[in-house]
Protein backbone atom coordinates (compact mmCIF):
# COMPACT_ATOMS: atom_id res chain seq x y z
CA UNK A 1 0.00 0.00 0.00
CA UNK A 2 1.35 3.39 -1.02
CA UNK A 3 1.69 5.88 1.80
CA UNK A 4 -1.38 8.08 1.56
CA UNK A 5 0.29 11.22 2.88
CA UNK A 6 -2.81 11.76 5.03
CA UNK A 7 -1.94 11.53 8.76
CA UNK A 8 -5.40 10.23 9.67
CA UNK A 9 -5.37 7.43 7.09
CA UNK A 10 -1.77 6.52 7.90
CA UNK A 11 -2.55 6.33 11.63
CA UNK A 12 -5.71 4.33 10.95
CA UNK A 13 -3.82 1.82 8.82
CA UNK A 14 -1.38 1.23 11.67
CA UNK A 15 -4.25 0.35 14.04
CA UNK A 16 -5.75 -2.30 11.73
CA UNK A 17 -4.89 -5.88 10.91
CA UNK A 18 -3.24 -6.54 7.52
CA UNK A 19 -5.64 -6.99 4.61
CA UNK A 20 -4.38 -10.52 4.00
CA UNK A 21 -3.43 -11.24 7.62
CA UNK A 22 -6.61 -10.72 9.63
CA UNK A 23 -7.06 -14.41 10.50
CA UNK A 24 -9.30 -17.26 9.36
CA UNK A 25 -13.00 -17.88 9.11
CA UNK A 26 -14.65 -20.12 11.67
CA UNK A 27 -14.96 -23.71 10.47
CA UNK A 28 -18.53 -24.45 9.44
CA UNK A 29 -19.59 -20.78 9.44
CA UNK A 30 -20.76 -18.81 6.41
CA UNK A 31 -17.80 -16.57 5.44
CA UNK A 32 -18.63 -12.94 4.75
CA UNK A 33 -16.84 -9.62 4.43
CA UNK A 34 -17.95 -5.99 4.66
CA UNK A 35 -16.18 -2.72 4.05
CA UNK A 36 -16.25 0.59 5.88
CA UNK A 37 -15.61 2.73 2.79
CA UNK A 38 -14.45 6.11 4.04
CA UNK A 39 -14.83 9.04 1.70
CA UNK A 40 -14.24 12.74 2.16
CA UNK A 41 -16.76 15.44 1.31
CA UNK A 42 -16.39 19.13 2.11
CA UNK A 43 -13.60 18.37 4.57
CA UNK A 44 -15.55 15.75 6.54
CA UNK A 45 -15.21 11.97 6.47
CA UNK A 46 -18.33 9.89 5.83
CA UNK A 47 -19.29 6.21 5.76
CA UNK A 48 -21.89 4.72 3.41
CA UNK A 49 -24.45 2.25 4.74
CA UNK A 50 -27.05 0.12 3.00
CA UNK A 51 -30.63 -0.53 4.07
CA UNK A 52 -31.66 -4.05 3.14
CA UNK A 53 -35.08 -4.75 1.70
CA UNK A 54 -37.63 -6.34 4.07
CA UNK A 55 -37.70 -9.39 1.79
CA UNK A 56 -33.90 -9.77 1.56
CA UNK A 57 -32.74 -13.37 2.17
CA UNK A 58 -30.23 -12.39 4.87
CA UNK A 59 -30.66 -9.74 7.59
CA UNK A 60 -33.92 -8.40 6.06
CA UNK A 61 -34.70 -4.77 6.81
CA UNK A 62 -31.42 -4.14 8.59
CA UNK A 63 -28.85 -1.41 8.10
CA UNK A 64 -25.41 -2.74 7.19
CA UNK A 65 -22.03 -1.86 5.83
CA UNK A 66 -21.69 -2.86 2.15
CA UNK A 67 -20.66 -6.49 1.89
CA UNK A 68 -21.77 -10.09 1.62
CA UNK A 69 -20.71 -13.68 1.31
CA UNK A 70 -17.24 -14.80 0.26
CA UNK A 71 -17.36 -17.01 -2.83
CA UNK A 72 -15.13 -20.06 -3.29
CA UNK A 73 -11.77 -19.06 -4.69
CA UNK A 74 -11.86 -15.39 -3.71
CA UNK A 75 -10.20 -13.73 -0.75
CA UNK A 76 -12.19 -11.93 1.91
CA UNK A 77 -11.02 -8.55 0.60
CA UNK A 78 -11.92 -9.47 -2.97
CA UNK A 79 -15.40 -10.38 -1.76
CA UNK A 80 -15.79 -7.12 0.16
CA UNK A 81 -14.68 -5.06 -2.85
CA UNK A 82 -16.94 -7.00 -5.22
CA UNK A 83 -19.94 -6.61 -2.95
CA UNK A 84 -19.22 -2.90 -2.54
CA UNK A 85 -19.37 -2.53 -6.32
CA UNK A 86 -22.57 -4.59 -6.59
CA UNK A 87 -24.38 -2.99 -3.68
CA UNK A 88 -23.45 0.70 -3.88
CA UNK A 89 -21.72 1.13 -7.24
CA UNK A 90 -18.17 1.86 -6.03
CA UNK A 91 -15.72 0.13 -8.37
CA UNK A 92 -13.07 -2.10 -6.74
CA UNK A 93 -10.23 -0.08 -8.29
CA UNK A 94 -11.56 3.00 -6.47
CA UNK A 95 -11.16 1.33 -3.08
CA UNK A 96 -7.80 1.56 -1.35
CA UNK A 97 -7.83 -0.95 1.54
CA UNK A 98 -6.25 0.18 4.80
CA UNK A 99 -6.69 -3.02 6.80
CA UNK A 100 -9.22 -5.08 8.73
CA UNK A 101 -10.79 -5.31 12.12
CA UNK A 102 -11.20 -8.62 13.95
CA UNK A 103 -13.94 -10.85 12.52
CA UNK A 104 -17.22 -11.32 14.35
CA UNK A 105 -19.48 -14.36 14.46
CA UNK A 106 -23.27 -13.97 14.22
CA UNK A 107 -24.74 -17.12 15.76
CA UNK A 108 -28.30 -16.48 14.56
CA UNK A 109 -27.33 -16.52 10.86
CA UNK A 110 -24.04 -18.46 11.21
CA UNK A 111 -22.16 -15.70 9.40
CA UNK A 112 -18.52 -15.06 10.32
CA UNK A 113 -17.82 -11.52 9.12
CA UNK A 114 -14.52 -9.72 8.66
CA UNK A 115 -14.78 -5.91 8.44
CA UNK A 116 -12.34 -4.10 6.18
CA UNK A 117 -11.62 -0.39 6.20
CA UNK A 118 -10.88 1.33 2.90
CA UNK A 119 -10.80 4.83 1.49
CA UNK A 120 -12.61 5.73 -1.72
CA UNK A 121 -10.14 7.37 -4.09
CA UNK A 122 -11.03 10.28 -6.31
CA UNK A 123 -14.04 12.60 -6.12
CA UNK A 124 -17.12 12.04 -4.02
CA UNK A 125 -18.67 8.72 -5.16
CA UNK A 126 -22.05 8.65 -6.87
CA UNK A 127 -23.77 5.82 -5.04
CA UNK A 128 -26.16 3.52 -6.89
CA UNK A 129 -27.86 0.89 -4.72
CA UNK A 130 -28.63 -2.68 -5.77
CA UNK A 131 -32.41 -2.47 -6.08
CA UNK A 132 -32.95 -6.25 -5.96
CA UNK A 133 -31.66 -6.48 -2.37
CA UNK A 134 -31.50 -2.93 -1.01
CA UNK A 135 -33.91 -0.10 -0.35
CA UNK A 136 -31.24 2.58 -0.39
CA UNK A 137 -27.66 3.57 0.28
CA UNK A 138 -27.14 6.46 2.66
CA UNK A 139 -24.21 8.06 4.43
CA UNK A 140 -23.43 9.10 7.98
CA UNK A 141 -20.70 11.61 8.83
CA UNK A 142 -17.92 9.97 10.82
CA UNK A 143 -18.01 12.76 13.41
CA UNK A 144 -21.66 11.85 14.16
CA UNK A 145 -20.81 8.18 14.60
CA UNK A 146 -17.95 9.11 16.93
CA UNK A 147 -20.21 11.22 19.17
CA UNK A 148 -21.12 9.07 22.18
CA UNK A 149 -24.38 10.99 22.57
CA UNK A 150 -25.64 9.53 19.30
CA UNK A 151 -25.48 5.95 20.59
CA UNK A 152 -28.35 4.75 22.75
CA UNK A 153 -28.82 1.77 25.03
CA UNK A 154 -32.06 -0.13 24.50
CA UNK A 155 -34.45 -0.99 27.28
CA UNK A 156 -33.80 -4.35 28.99
CA UNK A 157 -35.13 -7.19 26.88
CA UNK A 158 -35.18 -5.17 23.66
CA UNK A 159 -33.72 -6.69 20.49
CA UNK A 160 -32.01 -3.39 19.63
CA UNK A 161 -29.15 -3.44 22.14
CA UNK A 162 -26.73 -0.55 21.73
CA UNK A 163 -27.88 1.29 18.61
CA UNK A 164 -27.49 4.48 16.59
CA UNK A 165 -30.64 6.16 15.26
CA UNK A 166 -30.02 8.16 12.08
CA UNK A 167 -33.02 9.91 10.59
CA UNK A 168 -35.47 7.12 9.71
CA UNK A 169 -32.85 4.36 10.02
CA UNK A 170 -31.24 2.56 12.95
CA UNK A 171 -27.77 1.04 13.05
CA UNK A 172 -27.96 -1.98 15.35
CA UNK A 173 -27.16 -5.67 15.64
CA UNK A 174 -24.08 -7.04 13.90
CA UNK A 175 -23.26 -3.70 12.26
CA UNK A 176 -23.29 -1.94 15.62
CA UNK A 177 -21.00 -4.66 17.01
CA UNK A 178 -18.56 -4.21 14.14
CA UNK A 179 -18.54 -0.45 14.64
CA UNK A 180 -17.96 -0.88 18.38
CA UNK A 181 -14.49 -2.14 17.45
CA UNK A 182 -13.78 0.11 14.45
CA UNK A 183 -14.92 3.48 15.81
CA UNK A 184 -12.36 3.65 18.66
CA UNK A 185 -9.67 3.02 16.03
CA UNK A 186 -11.02 5.93 13.97
CA UNK A 187 -11.12 8.16 17.04
CA UNK A 188 -7.55 7.30 18.03
CA UNK A 189 -6.30 7.83 14.47
CA UNK A 190 -7.92 11.26 14.31
CA UNK A 191 -6.31 12.19 17.64
CA UNK A 192 -2.89 11.03 16.43
CA UNK A 193 -3.32 12.90 13.16
CA UNK A 194 -4.22 16.08 15.00
CA UNK A 195 -0.88 15.88 16.84
CA UNK A 196 0.97 15.57 13.54
CA UNK A 197 -0.99 18.16 11.58
CA UNK A 198 -3.48 20.31 13.50
CA UNK A 199 -6.81 20.69 11.76
CA UNK A 200 -6.83 17.27 10.05
Secondary structure as UniProt FT lines:
FT   HELIX           7..14
FT   TURN            19..20
FT   TURN            27..28
FT   STRAND          30..41
FT   TURN            42..43
FT   STRAND          44..52
FT   TURN            54..55
FT   TURN            60..61
FT   STRAND          63..64
FT   STRAND          66..69
FT   TURN            72..73
FT   HELIX           76..88
FT   HELIX           92..94
FT   STRAND          95..100
FT   STRAND          104..106
FT   TURN            107..110
FT   STRAND          111..120
FT   TURN            131..133
FT   STRAND          134..141
FT   HELIX           142..145
FT   HELIX           148..150
FT   STRAND          151..153
FT   TURN            156..157
FT   STRAND          162..166
FT   TURN            167..168
FT   STRAND          169..171
FT   HELIX           173..196
FT   TURN            198..199
//
